[in-house]
C-alpha cells in the first residue's frame, strides 16, 4: 500500500513525522536506491526504503502504553548523563516506543508511550489542543491566588489559553490545586505558578484527553484501550 514516506518512517517508530521530513529533505531517505523527495509515496511491501543507510523496519503492530512516570525519571529513551529514563520502566519484550510529549524529571504522572506515529502527530500538532489535567501542591498560597493562576500569560511569545483552576484544599500557605491546560508549552505549569508567585512542591499529570491514570502506581503501565484510542483519534 502506497503511503507518504514521512508517515511510513514515523509509523515504524524511528522518529516523529517532522523529523522524518527533515531526513527526507537532507537526502537521507532512499527508495529503490534513489533519493526521496518530500511528498513522495512508497510501498514498503514492494520497494526498498533506506533511512540513513538502514532498511526501514517492518511494522507488524502499533502499541500504545499508559505509563505512570515516577519522579526522578527523565522523559527520553537514553540519557547522556546516566540518569534513569522512562524506557527502563517498559516491558522488555515490547517494540521500541517513544514518549508523546514530556514530563520534566521532577514531575510525575501520565505519560503515553507509543510507536503509532499518526497518534503522536495528532496529540502534538500545534493546531490540536488536547486537555491535560494536573494535580499540583504549592506553597506561597493566599486566597485569590487560584484566580491569578487562571489568567492567560505569555510564554515564549505565545499567549496561552486561560487554564481552568480549582482549589481542592488549603492549609495556611500550602494548597492543592487541579489545573487543566490546553497546550503543552515547555514546563508550562511550573512557569504559570512562578508568574503567580507560587512554588510547586509536587506536580502530577492526571489525565490527557480521555486517558486517565486510574489505579496505576508510580512505575506501572497498562495498554491503551481501543475505546481510548478511538477517542484520541477523534479529538478535534
Buried (B, 14 or more C-beta within 10 A) or exposed (E): EEEBBBBBBBBBBBBBBEEBBEBBEEEBBBBEEEEBEEEBBBEBEEEEBBBEEEEBBEBEEBBBBBBBBBBEBBBBBEBEEEEEBBBEBBEEEEBBBBBBBBBBBBBBBBBBBBBBBBBBBBBBEEEEBBBBBBBBBBEBBEEEBBEBBBEEBEBEEEEBEEBEBEBEEBEEEEBBBBBBBBBBEEBBBBBBBEBBEBEBEEBBBBBBBBBBBEEBEBBBBEEBEEEBBEEBEEBE
